[in-house]
Amino acid sequence: MVQTKKHAKKLISFVLVSLFVFLFSFSCFAQENTRIINTYTEDLGNGITAVVTISEVDSLTRSTTFHSISKDYYQSGSFIGTAALSATFSYNGSTAQATGASGTGSGANGWNYGGQNTWTSGSSAYLSASLSKGGASVPVSLSLTCSPSGSVS
């Protein structure tokens, strides 16, 4: 009985370690296939700026694409929060469709991130939310649109 428990523990440990190694390898593989398409800075007024980064993940098919857009928000040079929208698109040369969207975000330095909403409409994916601190509020708005040829902006 004791011998069986030892073997069971070893087997469970082996399975868990193997699973961890597999998942870690998969996440590293995904990161290697991600490339930054564009980075720029938006001036939102009132001392608020956002550094925007659009990235693409290689797809295994020619008719789907996966992109993300992130914005890092700053108030007078001080980081106040971040938001990111990830979306999947299908396209065929004559039409494009946003097939899924997800988002995430967080506040920093006393700012709170909240009210997040993500949705798709036609060939576009959207995220809206806000960053707030005291009585101040900064609207968060991200979008990605796919062309029929698979280009995303």
Sequence and secondary structure as in RCSB ss.txt:
>XXXX:A:sequence
MVQTKKHAKKLISFVLVSLFVFLFSFSCFAQENTRIINTYTEDLGNGITAVVTISEVDSLTRSTTFHSISKDYYQ
SGSFIGTAALSATFSYNGSTAQATGASGTGSGANGWNYGGQNTWTSGSSAYLSASLSKGGASVPVSLSLTCSPSG
SVS
>XXXX:A:secstr
 HHHHHHHHHHHHHHHHHHHHHHHHHHHHHHHTEEEEEEEEEEEETTEEEEEEEEEE  SSSSEEEEEEEEEEEE
TTEEEEEEEEEEEEEE SS EEEEEEEEEEEE TT EEEEEEEEEETTEEEEEEEEEETTEEEEEEEEEEB TTS
 B 
